[in-house]
Amino acid sequence: MEELTKFAPRPNGAGEMFQLLRDGRPRTRSDLAAATGQARSTIAARIDALMAAGLVVPAGEASSTGGRPPATFAFNPDAKVVLAVDLGATHAHLAVTDLASRVLVETDQLLPIAEGPDVVLSWVKTAGDKLLASAERELSDLAGVGVGLPGPVEHSTGRPINPPIMPAWDDVDVPGILRSHFKAPVLVDNDVNIMALGEHRAAWQDVNDLFFLKVATGIGAGIIADGALRRGAQGAAGDVGHIAVPGAAAVQCRCGNVGCLEAVASGQAIAATLAEQGLEARSSADVVTLVRSGELAASTAVRQAGRDIGAVLAACVSMLNPSIVAIGGIVAEAGEHLIAGIREVVYQRSLPLATQHLRIVTSQTRGEAGVLGASAMAVDHVLSPEAIDAFVA
Amino acid sequence: MEELTKFAPRPNGAGEMFQLLRDGRPRTRSDLAAATGQARSTIAARIDALMAAGLVVPAGEASSTGGRPPATFAFNPDAKVVLAVDLGATHAHLAVTDLASRVLVETDQLLPIAEGPDVVLSWVKTAGDKLLASAERELSDLAGVGVGLPGPVEHSTGRPINPPIMPAWDDVDVPGILRSHFKAPVLVDNDVNIMALGEHRAAWQDVNDLFFLKVATGIGAGIIADGALRRGAQGAAGDVGHIAVPGAAAVQCRCGNVGCLEAVASGQAIAATLAEQGLEARSSADVVTLVRSGELAASTAVRQAGRDIGAVLAACVSMLNPSIVAIGGIVAEAGEHLIAGIREVVYQRSLPLATQHLRIVTSQTRGEAGVLGASAMAVDHVLSPEAIDAFVA
């Protein structure tokens, strides 16, 4: 199974065939031959190799119109596990999942990213080992590690680039550090990208175009277009927090510009507004608490933040024409006020063609989006057609 | 060759192998076997079938390290031709191209789209026949037709949907009407999408993320992300003309909203501003003429339009992180004033990570972008892996 990470330049059809099985449905050798155009003898050999590795298991017999019913085969998501790591500004969320990204065990810990890579990654190693043990799996069962970080990440190298809220992490070789401990491939991406991926895979697999917006201490987005995450040229796509809000006050932003979405409508900005009104609000979590306690000023501020977000989202909707806009992040937990404000402005400001089939919803995966996406990113890598081809070769 | 349009459900490797040859480089049978992982005997049979169809031709011998030098084969873009149709608000531009989208003959005609589908499509049929004749090709040589229309198009059916400047075209079966005359598959898309595709293929093939902005009577965009055109859920992606310009005056737009980019910065809007100042300006073309004649008020107005466009483009750049922004459309012909205004605001308003490697340039394909893209769209369809598989099957 170590060879799963050694890529061959030469496709042999095994990976292509295996992708069909990843939906979990059992299939016969004939089904697979018909769907791939590969010879039945080739299919039989590939099935044998994947069964030997435990990635494919017998799944009973198909119904037959006469004669001996043919055997069926299915993907075995228990063959290996993946460690999913979602590092936020203040919290770390870890999970061990199977190869279908189902969470087996998980843990959540207050851990400010600003503690720096030494402290945070040491904790990830220790907590990861403990989680594997509590899932009763060995280190050798670990097929890969997926990590989300709260800042821009160069996807090809997995290194953070000039991350504003985590300066000590700039250009740190996160994949190398974790790989030397976990002995498995490590994939790293921006936290909002993995949340978008998690939300898409877990809740909207049939949707091709999804826009995921995280509203928390900061504001960011992840873009699914034609079924896949789009990261842009430097991995910075979805960085909507510093787009100017049309019509907003010229509030100073930490980026140096004025009137940025994040300066006007983030959880931090809402907390500041409420604090000016004499309320006890220092963080996004305080804002959610105030709204839930029925504090009118808090609901009003969250609704106005929704409108400001809506003004920028209207542009995103015109530009990308998604069919789902999913709102996640802790501020989305403050009930319907945020989404009501968002809907108000998006439906008013966007063209009818872009909104007639548009749904704006609260994230279905909520706090799990990050670990689900980190798992999916790692699984996609270790079970990619190229990886399976190399493994079977 | 008619079978090129009949898709088989069952891949046989011929299409996959053929895609490698589309770059024009000659390859040996062994090259193709190594690159695809298919058996050498399979490759040989596929090459024979594609040679019989004229799509592949012998391309001499490869150099050899000893023994008989192996034969090489190459894609033959002359095997068939494609009709590329770029229909704008006021002009029609037609070209016959080869299968590498090289223009063989072309024609340009003043033809308002508002004349309606009967008049316009009849002209396309007549002009298309004449162009084929002047290229000395038969109707049976025509592999496909690509069409760009100046309004929203449902890509799957090729029908315009509620097109604002061409109401008589709503839900017209453009592909059906042209197919019955040209006896070949017809692909239809929005004009800005095909311009983006044409610019990408002809000038920036190595760039994965390109944003194409057309500034003419209206304003629209086409999005290339991860190497392919992204159309969104209803084909409306890139519809940036009705995004609110941050900080702009509340100018009434024909869409019903105020302060839309198109109402503030399109060629039409610039012409209106200049007409108010007593200048002779009724159209985008008049604006370009005035700028070229050295009229200061016109240069100033175009530069301000550039700044307003820049304010919206900054949001597009933050959101999509392209490496190239190409500005096309007739207003881009007005020299450097437009692009200077755009650059001024984009570099001021976007995050450093998104702009450090960003280039904002004038379209390299200029007036040819539309026909080049229409041709590429048709060629991609008729030479797709599925089409070639079906043809060879």
Interface residues (C-beta under 8 A of the other chain):
Chain A: R10 P11 N12 G13 A34 A35 T36 G37 P152 I161 N162 N208 D209 A221 I223 A225 D226 A228 R230 R231 G232 A233 Q234 G235 A236 A237 G238 D239 V240 H242 I243 A244 V245 P246 G247 C255 N257 G259 A311 V312 A314 A315 C316 S318 M319 L320 N321 P322 S323 Q348 R349 S350 L351 P352 L353 A354 Q356 H357 L358 D389
Chain B: R10 P11 N12 G13 A34 A35 T36 G37 P152 I161 N162 N208 D209 A221 I223 A225 D226 A228 R230 R231 G232 A233 Q234 G235 A236 A237 G238 D239 V240 H242 I243 A244 V245 P246 G247 C255 N257 G259 A311 V312 A314 A315 C316 S318 M319 L320 N321 P322 S323 Q348 R349 S350 L351 P352 L353 A354 Q356 H357 L358 D389
